[in-house]
Amino acid sequence: MGSRSCGNFLDLASGDLLDIPQTPRALPRVMTIPGIISDSNASGDGDSDSMSSICRDRKIVVANMLPLHAQRDSETAKWCFSLDEDSLLLQLKDGFPPETEVIYVGSLKVEIEASEQEEISQKLLDDFKCVPTFLPHDIQKKFYHGFCKQQLWPLFHYMLPMCPDHGDRFDRQLWLAYVHANKIFADKIMEIVNPEEDFIWVHDYHLMVLPTFLRKSYNRVKLGFFLHSPFPSSEIYRTLPVRDEILKGLLNCDLIGFHTFDYARHFLSCCSRMLGLDYESKRGHIGLDYFGRTVYIKILPVGIHMGRLESVLNLPSTCGIVKEIRERFKDKKLILGIDDMDIFKGISLKLLAFEQLLQQHQELQGKVVLVQIVNPARSVGKDVQEAKKETYATAKRINEVFGCPDYEPVILIDRPVPRYEKTAYYAMAECCIVNAVRDGMNLVPYKYIVCRQGSSLMDEALDVSMDSPRTSMLVVSEFIGCSPSLSGAIRVNPWDIDSVAEAIYLAITMPYTEKQLRHEKHYHYVSSHDVAYWARSFMQDLERACRDHYDKRCWGIGLGLGFRVISLSPSFRKLRIDHIVSAYAKTSRRAIFLDYDGTIVSHSSIVRSPSPEVIVTLNTLCNDPKNTVFIVSGRGRTSLSDWLEPCERLGLAAEHGFFIRWNRSSNWAMLPGDLEWKEIVEPIMELYTEATDGSYMEIKDSALVWHHQDADPDFGSCQAKELLVHLENVLANEPAVVRRGQHIVEVKPQGVTKGLVAEKVLSSMVNDGSPPDFVMCIGDERSDEDMFESILSIVSSSSLPASPEIFACTVGQKPSKAKYYLDDSADVVRLLQGLANASSPKPRHSAIFQVTFDSVF
């Protein structure tokens, strides 16, 4: 059963669904063109100098929270704001040219009274280039603490609400709050964006339907999205009742970024399984074709800010803490863990592995210490409390069993730890372990590597020469985003306690030279792939993805969160019945080519034979002596003959033109060709059919087709690719071609195309002294593109005495060589009935074909 969702954008923001006040009045001054701030109260007759400004490159960065600290002054009771220097959003500016203007849109971490919001909005825009989205308290609670933290975040970390004790079940009111919050963000962006110039970069899972609102308002908006969390496998993601709405929201972007290929692969698999979309890789770029738009996929792990971290390394306070740590843990090996307190960071599993290490290697007792810094939990709930309780119980047990008055094996630091103190622990730890069972990127290993590289002041504090070799050792979970980029780390399965214990032992006992080599490799990668590199690379790809925005016509279709933009050639337009009927009536030698499935008979129809109305219409067209009408199909000749038996004068081309019949009384003509290759192909296809559940083989007189539309989408597609390569290899010297279509792999004789049928028919008309002055061709699939191309090439080559009226028309709004389109097979039938009305002689029951053009369009 399909999931219910809000049907209309206006409903999503109206009081009918959520009794919530609209966003407070717009910002009094907003950016309307890059580099220009307009005042809504300014008169329209100002001097021209006031409008002159240098247009600047501008980026709008959108995230749930602004990169700001906020605190109310205890004396004046006024709000004071400062930039959060540790915020990734602020640091990514380093990847942009110096002249780039960056504006931030997001919420504040504090709640502001309605009476203060307008003044603070202006202050934040003027002082920090920040535009706050003031979410109503109830919406903020349901949006962030509800849908984001209790439903999306657990799901994206592979946690399903199997029972009430393990996560919250889907709550539609929370979903509506999520949508409403995204709409408020969109409204704020629309106040400041110049859609033709600005680039918008949206961050993380809090805002996954925001792109739909923006794309609806500005069809050509330049829009990128980066997901900072994992994206789950399709088997997990498909359990979300609003799965399609979120996928379609992301697909309204131009570029979607992920930390790892695994996350991108899961997203692509969801698009394939749930939306039926295919992707392809061209010149290193992965792209999804989505209604004529190419949505690009970017795999790019985020980096750290080297300058920020190195500056902390050189602080006197950091050097002081380093000396204290060195003295406290003298003659001991320090193992470090820094994690948030939540169920996915695997802190308790890490402690169990450390306990196993002390049991199996008793010589290490008294010589190794695990310092576990616990960051404050980002959410509250029963699961966090249970994780905290288990962590403390395990640490207490280890210390009681293996500790002594002057030795504490596990040190838990569960308090706010300043950055300089964390940096000191990074610098002094011989090994760092990140044992998360599921995480996004996790930059702890990167920070550790940089801190182990040291600095001039740090070297002085430790009495180490600047040219002395540096070492670091990492034990990282294979389930975190940074793992693939750290090839020198020891990767572990955090659930395997024994292997984690052995990995820690290997890390602290590894030869010094090997530690040095691993550190050098890691430091080179981390220092060259910093946050500036990440931002610069993403924005370069976003600019490339948006280059052809104005080369195509765009228009929106779909309601509510199902909205998407069709992007097609500027000359591509809908074929109007009155337009083609006018040209039809003025001509006297007409050639009409029609596909069968999906053109005159709908793909969704269970009955594959044409309706009585279609038969009458075809007969009327065929009985006009000015017309030559052909059905050109991939179907076999027996099926076409049976279904179209009542049409005496209708020409048929079966199996893409391998068999041709000019009318019912004539014999089938067959193209000459060697079909011995079928004996090679058939056993191969049988092998793949047996190995692929849901697939089957269709045997035609001239071709063999392997179908996999009923197989598992991923496995069927994989098998189709393999079969294609297999057949191309074995048929390299045979007169046959292998092609892959939608859910099929087909082998047919060389030179057999629907385009060849069109060439033969048109050539025959010319040879008979009746060159066509009207050519119409309608089809819905890839094979019909051959007909469109063939007809257009014949006209352009001047092989006809005079240029005829050409109407190449595809079914459905999609990229095509055709100039026109019709929406569906019902549109095709109405068009044919309009032509039948203009034919001579008229059909007996002409009332059937009364078509009012205004009612159709």
C-alpha positions in Angstrom: 0.0 0.0 0.0 1.4 3.4 -0.9 2.2 5.8 1.9 0.0 8.8 2.5 1.5 12.2 2.2 0.4 15.8 2.0 -1.1 16.4 -1.4 -0.5 20.1 -1.8 2.2 22.6 -0.9 -0.3 25.1 0.3 -1.8 22.5 2.6 1.6 21.9 4.1 1.9 25.4 5.3 -1.7 26.2 6.0 -3.5 26.2 9.3 -5.7 23.3 8.1 -3.0 20.9 8.9 -0.9 22.7 11.5 -2.3 25.5 13.6 1.0 27.4 13.5 1.6 31.1 12.8 3.4 31.9 9.6 7.0 33.1 9.7 7.3 36.6 11.1 7.4 39.4 8.6 10.2 39.3 6.1 13.6 40.7 6.8 13.5 44.5 6.5 16.6 44.4 4.3 17.5 41.5 2.1 19.9 40.7 -0.7 17.9 40.7 -3.9 20.9 40.8 -6.3 24.4 39.7 -5.5 26.2 42.5 -3.7 23.1 44.8 -3.4 21.0 45.1 -0.2 17.6 46.6 -0.8 15.4 48.3 1.7 11.8 47.4 1.5 10.8 50.9 2.6 13.0 52.7 0.0 11.2 54.8 -2.6 11.4 53.8 -6.2 12.7 57.1 -7.4 16.2 57.0 -5.9 19.2 58.1 -7.9 20.8 55.7 -10.3 24.0 55.6 -8.2 22.2 53.8 -5.5 21.6 50.9 -7.8 25.2 50.5 -9.0 27.2 47.8 -7.4 29.6 45.1 -8.4 27.9 41.8 -8.7 29.7 39.3 -6.4 29.9 35.6 -6.5 27.5 34.5 -3.8 26.9 31.2 -2.0 23.9 30.6 0.3 24.7 27.9 2.9 21.7 26.3 4.5 21.8 24.1 7.6 19.7 23.4 10.6 21.8 25.6 12.9 23.7 28.8 12.2 27.4 28.9 12.9 26.9 31.2 15.9 27.1 31.3 19.6 24.3 33.2 21.4 24.2 34.4 25.0 22.0 36.9 26.8 24.0 39.6 28.6 23.1 39.4 32.3 23.4 43.2 32.8 21.8 44.6 29.7 19.5 41.6 29.0 20.4 41.9 25.3 21.5 39.1 23.1 25.2 38.8 22.2 26.3 36.8 19.3 29.7 35.5 18.1 30.9 33.2 15.4 31.5 29.5 16.2 35.0 29.1 14.9 34.7 25.3 15.2 31.6 25.1 12.9 32.2 23.2 9.7 29.8 25.7 7.9 32.1 28.6 8.8 35.3 26.7 7.9 34.1 25.7 4.5 34.4 29.4 3.4 38.2 28.7 3.0 37.4 26.7 -0.1 35.8 29.7 -1.9 37.6 32.6 -3.6 38.2 35.6 -1.2 35.7 37.7 -3.1 32.9 35.2 -2.6 30.0 36.4 -0.4 28.6 33.6 1.8 25.2 34.0 3.5 24.0 31.5 6.1 20.4 30.4 6.6 19.5 28.4 9.7 18.1 28.4 13.2 19.7 29.8 16.4 20.5 27.5 19.3 18.4 29.6 21.6 14.7 30.7 21.5 14.1 34.4 20.7 11.0 36.2 21.7 8.8 37.3 18.8 9.2 41.0 19.7 12.9 40.7 19.3 13.1 38.7 16.1 13.0 41.5 13.6 15.8 43.5 15.3 18.0 40.4 15.7 17.4 39.3 12.1 18.7 42.7 10.9 21.7 42.5 13.3 22.7 39.0 12.3 22.4 39.9 8.6 24.5 43.0 9.0 27.2 41.7 11.4 27.5 38.0 10.4 25.7 37.5 7.0 23.3 35.2 8.8 19.6 34.8 8.2 17.8 33.2 11.1 14.7 31.0 10.7 12.7 31.4 13.8 10.7 28.2 14.1 7.8 28.2 16.5 8.6 26.3 19.7 6.1 23.5 19.0 7.3 23.0 15.4 11.0 23.1 16.5 10.3 20.4 19.1 8.4 18.1 16.7 10.7 18.8 13.8 14.2 18.4 15.5 13.6 16.4 18.7 10.7 14.5 17.1 11.1 13.5 13.4 14.8 14.2 13.0 16.2 12.7 16.2 13.6 10.0 17.0 12.8 8.8 13.5 15.3 9.8 10.8 18.5 9.6 12.8 17.9 6.1 14.2 16.7 4.8 10.8 19.8 6.2 9.0 21.9 4.4 11.6 20.1 1.1 10.9 17.9 1.1 14.0 14.3 0.1 13.3 11.4 0.7 15.9 10.6 -3.0 16.2 9.0 -2.4 19.6 8.2 0.7 21.7 11.4 0.2 23.8 13.6 0.5 20.7 12.7 3.7 18.9 9.5 5.6 18.2 7.1 4.5 15.6 6.3 6.7 12.6 4.1 9.7 13.7 2.5 11.7 10.9 2.2 14.8 13.0 6.0 14.8 13.4 6.3 14.4 9.7 4.0 17.4 9.1 6.1 19.4 11.4 9.3 18.4 9.5 7.7 19.5 6.2 6.5 22.7 7.7 9.9 23.5 9.1 11.4 22.9 5.7 8.9 25.2 4.2 9.9 28.0 6.7 13.5 27.5 5.6 12.5 27.8 2.0 10.5 31.0 2.6 13.6 32.6 4.2 15.8 31.5 1.3 13.4 33.0 -1.2 13.6 36.3 0.6 17.4 36.6 -0.1 18.2 34.5 -3.2 18.9 35.7 -6.7 17.9 32.4 -8.4 19.8 33.1 -11.6 23.1 33.8 -10.0 23.4 32.3 -6.5 24.4 28.8 -5.6 22.5 27.2 -2.7 24.2 24.5 -0.6 21.9 22.6 1.8 23.3 20.4 4.5 22.2 17.2 6.2 19.1 15.2 6.9 17.1 17.9 8.6 16.3 19.6 5.3 15.7 16.8 2.8 12.4 18.1 1.4 13.6 21.7 1.2 14.9 21.2 -2.4 11.3 20.5 -3.5 10.0 23.8 -2.2 12.9 25.7 -3.8 12.7 23.9 -7.2 9.0 24.6 -7.3 9.6 28.4 -6.8 12.6 28.5 -9.2 12.8 25.8 -11.7 16.4 26.6 -12.6 17.7 27.2 -9.1 21.4 26.1 -8.6 21.0 23.6 -5.8 23.4 21.2 -4.0 22.9 18.9 -1.0 25.3 17.1 1.2 24.4 14.4 3.6 26.6 14.2 6.7 25.1 11.0 8.1 25.1 7.5 6.7 22.4 6.6 4.1 20.9 3.2 5.0 20.5 0.2 2.6 17.3 0.0 0.7 16.0 -2.8 3.0 16.1 -0.4 5.9 15.1 2.8 4.1 12.1 1.3 2.5 10.4 0.9 5.9 10.0 4.7 6.1 6.4 5.5 5.2 7.4 8.8 3.5 10.3 7.2 1.6 9.3 8.4 -1.9 8.7 12.0 -0.8 12.2 12.3 0.7 13.9 10.7 -2.3 12.0 13.0 -4.7 13.0 15.9 -2.5 16.7 15.1 -2.8 16.3 14.5 -6.6 15.2 18.1 -7.0 18.9 19.0 -6.4 21.5 19.3 -9.1 24.2 17.6 -7.0 23.9 15.3 -4.0 27.0 14.6 -1.9 27.9 11.6 0.3 30.9 10.7 2.4 31.4 7.3 1.0 30.6 5.2 -2.0 28.6 2.8 0.3 26.2 5.6 1.3 25.9 6.8 -2.4 25.3 3.2 -3.5 22.5 2.8 -1.0 20.9 6.0 -2.2 21.1 4.9 -5.9 19.7 1.5 -5.0 16.7 3.2 -3.3 16.1 5.3 -6.4 16.2 2.2 -8.5 14.0 0.0 -6.4 11.4 2.6 -5.3 11.4 5.1 -8.2 12.5 2.9 -11.1 15.5 5.2 -11.9 18.7 4.0 -13.5 22.1 5.7 -13.1 25.2 5.6 -15.2 28.8 6.7 -14.8 30.3 8.9 -17.5 33.9 10.1 -17.3 34.1 9.5 -13.6 30.8 11.2 -12.7 27.7 9.3 -11.6 24.5 10.7 -12.9 20.7 10.0 -12.5 18.4 11.0 -15.4 15.4 12.5 -13.7 12.8 13.7 -16.2 15.4 15.2 -18.5 17.6 16.7 -15.7 20.8 15.0 -14.7 21.2 14.7 -11.0 24.9 14.2 -10.2 26.2 12.1 -7.3 29.3 13.2 -5.5 31.4 11.0 -3.2 33.6 13.2 -1.1 34.6 12.7 2.5 34.7 16.0 4.5 38.0 17.2 5.9 39.2 19.2 8.9 40.4 22.8 9.2 44.2 22.4 9.5 44.8 26.0 10.5 42.3 25.9 13.3 43.7 22.7 14.8 47.4 23.8 14.4 46.6 27.1 16.2 45.2 25.2 19.2 48.3 23.1 19.2 50.4 26.2 19.7 48.4 27.6 22.6 50.3 27.8 25.9 47.3 26.2 27.7 47.6 23.2 25.4 51.3 22.8 26.0 50.7 23.1 29.8 48.2 20.2 29.7 50.6 18.1 27.6 53.2 18.4 30.3 50.7 17.4 32.9 49.5 14.3 30.9 53.1 13.3 30.3 53.9 13.4 34.0 50.7 11.7 35.0 51.0 8.8 32.6 54.8 8.4 32.7 56.0 5.0 31.5 52.5 4.1 30.3 51.1 3.7 26.9 48.1 6.0 26.4 45.1 4.8 24.3 42.5 7.5 23.5 38.8 7.5 22.7 36.7 10.5 22.1 33.0 9.9 21.4 29.5 11.3 21.9 27.4 9.5 24.5 25.0 7.6 22.3 24.2 4.0 21.5 26.0 4.0 18.1 29.4 5.1 19.2 30.3 1.7 20.6 31.9 3.0 23.9 30.9 -0.1 25.9 32.2 -2.4 23.1 35.5 -0.6 23.2 35.7 -1.1 27.0 35.0 -4.8 26.6 37.8 -5.1 24.0 40.2 -3.3 26.3 39.2 -5.6 29.1 39.9 -8.6 26.8 43.3 -7.1 26.0 44.2 -7.0 29.7 43.1 -10.5 30.2 44.9 -12.0 27.2 48.1 -10.0 27.6 48.8 -9.7 31.3 52.2 -8.2 30.7 50.3 -5.0 29.7 48.6 -4.6 33.0 49.9 -1.5 34.7 51.4 -0.3 31.4 48.4 0.8 29.3 45.7 3.2 30.1 42.5 3.9 28.1 41.3 7.5 28.4 37.8 7.8 27.2 36.5 11.4 26.8 32.7 11.4 26.6 31.1 14.4 24.8 27.7 15.4 26.0 24.8 13.5 24.4 23.1 15.3 21.5 19.7 13.8 22.4 18.0 12.6 25.5 16.2 9.3 25.9 16.1 5.9 27.5 18.6 4.5 25.1 21.2 7.2 26.0 20.7 6.6 29.7 21.1 2.8 29.2 24.3 3.4 27.2 25.7 5.7 29.9 24.8 3.2 32.6 26.5 0.3 30.8 29.6 2.4 30.1 30.1 3.3 33.8 29.4 -0.2 35.0 32.0 -1.7 32.6 34.6 0.9 33.4 34.1 0.3 37.1 34.5 -3.5 36.7 37.7 -3.2 34.7 39.2 -0.8 37.3 38.2 -3.1 40.2 39.7 -6.2 38.5 42.9 -4.8 37.0 43.5 -1.6 38.9 45.6 -0.8 42.0 46.2 2.2 44.1 48.6 3.8 41.6 47.0 2.4 38.4 43.6 3.0 36.9 43.3 1.2 33.6 40.2 3.1 32.4 39.7 6.8 32.9 36.3 8.2 32.0 36.2 12.0 31.5 32.5 12.8 31.4 32.4 16.5 31.5 32.7 19.4 29.0 36.3 19.2 27.8 37.8 22.3 26.3 39.3 22.0 22.9 42.9 22.6 24.1 42.6 19.8 26.5 41.3 17.4 23.9 44.1 18.5 21.6 46.7 17.7 24.3 45.3 14.2 24.7 45.4 13.7 20.9 49.1 14.7 20.9 50.0 12.4 23.7 48.1 9.3 22.8 50.1 6.4 21.2 46.9 4.9 19.7 43.5 6.3 19.0 40.5 4.0 18.7 37.1 4.8 17.1 34.8 1.9 17.6 31.4 3.2 16.4 28.9 0.6 15.2 27.5 3.1 12.7 28.5 6.7 12.1 28.7 9.4 9.5 32.2 10.7 8.8 33.7 11.0 12.3 36.7 13.4 12.2 38.3 12.2 15.4 41.0 10.1 13.5 41.9 13.1 11.3 42.3 15.4 14.3 44.4 12.8 16.1 46.8 12.5 13.1 47.3 16.3 12.8 47.9 16.6 16.5 50.5 13.8 16.5 52.4 15.7 13.8 53.0 18.3 16.5 54.0 21.9 16.2 57.1 24.0 17.1 55.7 25.0 20.6 54.5 21.5 21.2 57.9 20.1 20.3 59.5 22.5 22.7 57.2 21.5 25.5 58.0 17.9 25.0 61.7 18.4 24.5 61.5 16.9 21.0 63.5 18.1 18.0 61.5 19.4 15.1 63.0 16.9 12.6 62.3 13.8 14.7 60.0 11.2 13.1 56.3 11.3 14.0 54.1 8.3 14.6 50.4 7.6 15.1 48.3 4.4 15.2 44.6 4.2 14.5 42.1 1.4 15.2 38.9 2.4 13.4 35.5 0.7 12.8 34.8 -0.3 9.3 31.3 1.2 9.8 32.4 4.9 9.9 32.7 7.2 7.0 36.4 8.0 7.3 37.5 4.4 7.3 37.9 4.0 3.5 40.3 7.0 3.4 42.6 5.7 6.1 44.3 2.9 4.4 47.0 2.7 7.0 44.6 2.2 9.9 43.7 -1.1 11.5 40.1 -1.6 10.5 37.9 -3.7 12.8 34.4 -5.0 13.2 33.4 -3.4 16.5 31.1 -6.3 17.3 34.0 -8.7 17.3 35.5 -8.1 20.7 38.4 -10.5 20.2 39.5 -8.9 17.0 39.3 -5.4 18.4 41.4 -6.5 21.4 44.0 -8.0 19.1 44.0 -4.8 16.9 44.8 -2.7 19.9 47.6 -5.0 20.9 49.0 -4.9 17.3 48.8 -1.1 17.3 50.7 -0.6 20.5 53.3 -3.2 19.8 53.9 -2.4 16.1 57.5 -1.6 15.2 58.4 2.1 15.3 59.3 2.4 11.6 56.0 1.0 10.5 54.1 3.4 12.7 56.1 6.2 11.2 55.3 5.1 7.6 51.5 4.8 8.4 51.5 8.2 10.0 53.2 9.9 7.1 50.7 8.3 4.7 47.8 9.5 6.8 49.1 13.0 7.4 49.7 13.5 3.7 46.1 12.6 2.9 44.5 14.6 5.8 46.6 17.7 5.1 45.8 17.7 1.4 42.1 16.8 1.8 41.1 19.4 4.3 37.8 21.2 4.6 38.8 23.8 2.0 39.5 21.1 -0.5 36.1 19.5 0.3 34.1 22.7 -0.1 36.0 23.7 -3.3 35.6 20.3 -4.9 31.9 20.2 -4.1 31.2 23.7 -5.4 33.2 23.0 -8.6 31.0 20.0 -9.3 27.9 22.0 -8.5 28.8 24.7 -11.0 29.5 22.0 -13.6 26.1 20.3 -12.9 24.3 23.6 -13.4 26.0 24.7 -16.7 23.2 23.6 -19.0 20.3 25.1 -16.9 19.5 27.7 -19.6 20.1 25.4 -22.6 16.8 23.7 -22.0 13.1 24.5 -21.4 11.9 23.8 -17.9 8.5 23.4 -16.4 7.2 21.8 -13.3 4.7 19.0 -12.9 3.3 17.0 -10.0 1.5 18.0 -6.8 2.8 18.4 -3.2 6.1 16.7 -2.5 5.8 14.8 -5.8 6.7 18.0 -7.6 9.6 17.8 -10.1 10.9 19.7 -13.1 10.9 18.5 -16.7 14.0 19.8 -18.5 14.0 19.3 -22.3 15.2 20.9 -25.5 14.0 24.4 -26.2 12.4 23.2 -29.5 10.6 20.3 -27.8 6.9 21.0 -27.4 3.5 19.3 -27.2 1.9 18.4 -30.5 -1.4 20.2 -30.8 -4.2 18.4 -32.6 -5.4 21.5 -34.5 -1.8 22.2 -35.7 -1.2 18.8 -37.2 -4.8 18.5 -38.6 -4.3 21.8 -40.4 -1.1 20.4 -42.0 -2.7 17.0 -42.7 -5.6 18.6 -44.5 -3.4 20.6 -46.9 -1.3 17.6 -48.0 -2.0 14.7 -50.4 0.7 12.1 -50.0 1.1 11.1 -46.4 3.3 8.5 -44.6 2.2 7.6 -41.1 4.4 5.4 -38.8 3.1 4.2 -35.4 4.6 2.1 -32.7 2.3 -0.4 -31.0 3.0 -0.9 -27.2 2.9 2.3 -25.3 1.7 4.3 -28.3 -1.7 3.0 -29.6 -2.0 0.5 -26.7 -1.1 1.6 -23.1 1.7 -0.3 -21.3 -0.6 -0.5 -18.3 -3.4 -2.2 -20.2 -3.8 -5.9 -19.4 -5.5 -6.5 -22.8 -2.7 -6.2 -25.4 -5.1 -6.1 -28.4 -6.3 -2.7 -29.6 -9.7 -1.3 -28.6 -12.5 -1.2 -31.2 -12.1 2.6 -31.3 -8.5 2.2 -32.3 -9.4 -0.4 -35.0 -12.0 2.0 -36.5 -9.6 4.9 -36.4 -6.8 2.9 -38.1 -9.2 1.7 -40.8 -10.3 5.2 -41.5 -6.8 6.4 -41.9 -5.9 3.4 -44.1 -8.9 3.8 -46.3 -7.9 7.3 -47.3 -6.0 6.8 -50.6 -3.7 9.7 -49.7 -2.3 7.7 -46.7 0.3 5.0 -46.3 0.0 3.8 -42.7 2.4 1.4 -40.9 2.5 -0.1 -37.5 6.2 -0.6 -36.7 6.8 -2.8 -33.6 9.2 -5.1 -31.8 6.3 -7.6 -31.5 6.3 -10.8 -33.4 4.4 -11.0 -36.7 1.9 -13.6 -35.4 0.7 -11.3 -32.6 0.5 -8.3 -34.8 -1.4 -10.2 -37.5 -4.0 -11.5 -35.0 -4.5 -8.2 -33.2 -4.8 -6.1 -36.3 -6.7 -8.6 -38.5 -9.6 -6.2 -39.1 -7.3 -3.6 -40.7 -7.1 -4.7 -44.3 -5.0 -1.9 -45.7 -2.7 -1.5 -42.7 1.1 -2.1 -43.2 2.9 -4.1 -40.6 6.6 -4.2 -39.6 7.3 -6.9 -37.0 10.4 -7.5 -34.9 11.7 -4.0 -35.6 11.4 -4.4 -39.3 12.8 -7.9 -39.9 9.4 -8.8 -41.3 7.4 -6.4 -43.4 3.9 -6.7 -44.8 2.3 -3.9 -46.9 -1.3 -5.0 -46.3 -3.3 -7.9 -45.0 -3.5 -9.7 -48.5 0.3 -9.4 -49.1 2.9 -11.9 -47.9 5.5 -11.2 -45.3 8.8 -10.1 -46.7 11.9 -11.0 -44.6 15.2 -9.3 -44.6 18.0 -11.5 -45.8 20.4 -12.6 -43.0 22.2 -15.4 -41.2 20.4 -16.5 -38.0 22.8 -19.3 -37.0 24.0 -17.1 -34.1 20.7 -17.9 -32.3 22.1 -21.3 -31.5 25.0 -19.6 -29.6 22.8 -17.1 -27.8 19.9 -19.3 -26.7 21.8 -21.6 -24.2 23.6 -18.5 -22.8 20.3 -16.7 -22.1 18.9 -19.9 -20.6 21.8 -20.1 -18.2 21.1 -16.5 -17.0 17.4 -17.2 -16.8 18.0 -20.1 -14.5 20.4 -18.1 -12.4 18.1 -15.0 -12.1 14.8 -15.5 -10.4 12.0 -13.6 -12.1 13.6 -13.4 -15.5 12.5 -15.1 -18.7 13.6 -15.4 -22.3 11.4 -14.4 -25.3 12.1 -16.3 -28.6 11.3 -14.4 -31.8 11.8 -15.5 -35.3 14.7 -13.0 -35.8 15.7 -12.2 -32.3 16.1 -13.4 -28.7 15.2 -11.2 -25.8 16.1 -11.6 -22.1 13.6 -9.9 -19.8 14.3 -9.0 -16.1 11.6 -6.6 -15.1 10.2 -9.0 -12.6 13.6 -9.9 -11.1 15.2 -8.1 -8.1 16.1 -4.7 -9.5 19.8 -4.6 -8.4 20.5 -8.3 -9.2 18.6 -8.1 -12.5 20.5 -5.0 -13.6 23.8 -6.6 -12.6 23.0 -9.8 -14.5 21.9 -7.7 -17.5 25.3 -5.9 -17.6 27.1 -9.2 -17.3 25.0 -10.8 -20.0 25.6 -7.9 -22.3 29.4 -8.2 -22.0 29.2 -12.0 -22.3 27.1 -11.9 -25.5 29.2 -9.1 -27.1 32.3 -11.3 -26.6 30.9 -14.5 -28.1 29.2 -12.6 -30.9 32.2 -10.5 -31.9 32.5 -12.2 -35.3 28.8 -12.9 -35.9 26.2 -10.8 -37.9 24.3 -9.8 -34.8 24.0 -6.9 -32.5 23.4 -6.9 -28.7 21.6 -4.0 -27.2 20.3 -3.3 -23.7 16.9 -1.6 -23.3 14.6 -1.0 -20.3 14.7 -4.3 -18.4 15.8 -6.3 -21.4 18.9 -7.5 -23.3 18.1 -8.2 -26.9 20.1 -9.8 -29.7 19.0 -9.2 -33.3 20.5 -9.3 -36.8 22.8 -6.4 -37.8 21.1 -3.6 -39.7 17.6 -4.3 -38.4 16.1 -1.2 -37.0 12.8 0.7 -37.1 14.6 3.4 -39.0 15.3 1.0 -41.8 11.5 0.5 -42.2 10.9 4.2 -42.5 13.6 4.4 -45.1 12.1 1.6 -47.2 8.6 2.9 -47.1 9.6 6.5 -48.0 11.9 5.2 -50.7 9.1 3.1 -52.2 6.8 6.1 -52.3 9.4 8.2 -54.1 10.1 5.4 -56.6 6.3 5.1 -57.3 6.2 8.7 -58.2 4.4 9.8 -55.0 7.0 11.4 -52.7 5.4 12.2 -49.3 4.5 15.8 -48.4 3.5 14.8 -44.9 5.4 12.4 -42.6 4.2 11.5 -39.1 6.0 9.2 -36.7 4.9 8.4 -33.2 6.6 6.1 -30.7 7.5 5.8 -27.0 10.8 3.9 -26.6 14.4 3.9 -27.6 14.0 1.8 -30.7 11.6 4.5 -32.0 14.4 7.0 -31.9 15.9 5.2 -34.9 12.7 6.1 -36.8 12.9 9.8 -35.8 16.6 10.0 -36.7 16.1 8.2 -40.0 13.2 10.5 -41.1 15.1 13.6 -40.2 18.2 12.4 -42.0 16.3 11.6 -45.1 14.8 15.1 -45.2 18.1 16.8 -44.5 19.9 14.8 -47.2 17.6 16.1 -49.9 16.8 12.7 -51.2 13.1 13.8 -51.5 12.0 16.2 -54.3 10.5 18.6 -51.8 10.7 18.8 -48.0 7.6 17.4 -46.4 5.9 18.4 -43.2 7.6 16.4 -40.5 5.9 15.4 -37.2 8.2 13.2 -35.2 6.5 12.7 -31.8 7.5 10.8 -28.7 5.1 9.6 -26.0 5.9 11.1 -22.6 7.9 14.1 -21.7 11.5 12.9 -21.9 14.7 13.5 -23.9 14.2 12.6 -27.5 15.2 13.2 -31.1 11.6 14.0 -31.8 10.4 17.6 -31.9 7.1 17.0 -30.3 5.6 14.9 -27.5 2.2 13.6 -26.4 1.5 12.7 -22.8 0.3 9.2 -23.2 -1.4 6.6 -25.5 -4.8 8.2 -24.8 -3.4 11.5 -26.3 -2.2 9.5 -29.3 -5.6 8.0 -29.9 -7.3 11.4 -29.7 -4.8 12.8 -32.2 -5.4 9.9 -34.6 -9.2 10.4 -34.3 -8.7 14.1 -35.1 -6.8 13.0 -38.3 -9.5 10.5 -39.1 -12.1 13.3 -39.0 -10.0 15.1 -41.6 -9.6 12.1 -43.8 -11.4 11.3 -47.0 -13.6 9.3 -47.2 -15.1 9.9 -43.7 -15.8 6.9 -41.5 -19.4 5.7 -41.3 -19.8 6.6 -37.6 -18.1 9.9 -37.6 -19.7 10.9 -34.3 -17.2 8.6 -32.6 -14.3 11.0 -33.6 -15.8 14.3 -32.7 -12.9 15.9 -30.9 -13.1 19.4 -29.4 -9.6 20.8 -29.5 -10.2 23.1 -26.6 -11.3 20.2 -24.5 -8.2 18.2 -25.3 -5.7 21.0 -24.6 
